[in-house]
Amino acid sequence: MVPEEVIMSKIYVFRRKKVILDMDLAMLYGVQTKYLKRAVRRNIRRFPPDFMFELNIQESEVLRYQIGTSSWGGLRYFQ
């Protein structure tokens, strides 16, 4: 069981919607991000239409500053 405060710290607001990044959701489920994304793609009909979306460039920049990625690229840039 993951503590509520851990989950709450992973929630961001974009486009007036609460979202959890794929890398954070994968971490919560204990899988690699690529496997989570593959499972979603293979089962896309099981998810509501607004289950996922891609951030635009401006949103990616805002998120990068919120998270505080390192100058040496400790976290990959969001695509």
Stockholm file with secondary structure:
# STOCKHOLM 1.0

chainA/1-79         MVPEEVIMSKIYVFRRKKVILDMDLAMLYGVQTKYLKRAVRRNIRRFPPDFMFELNIQESEVLRYQIGTSSWGGLRYFQ
#=GR chainA/1-79 SS CCCHHHHHHTEEEETTEEEECHHHHHHHHTSCHHHHHHHHHHTGGGSCTTSCCCCCHHHHHHHHHHHTCCTTCSSCCCC
#=GC SS_cons        CCCHHHHHHTEEEETTEEEECHHHHHHHHTSCHHHHHHHHHHTGGGSCTTSCCCCCHHHHHHHHHHHTCCTTCSSCCCC
//
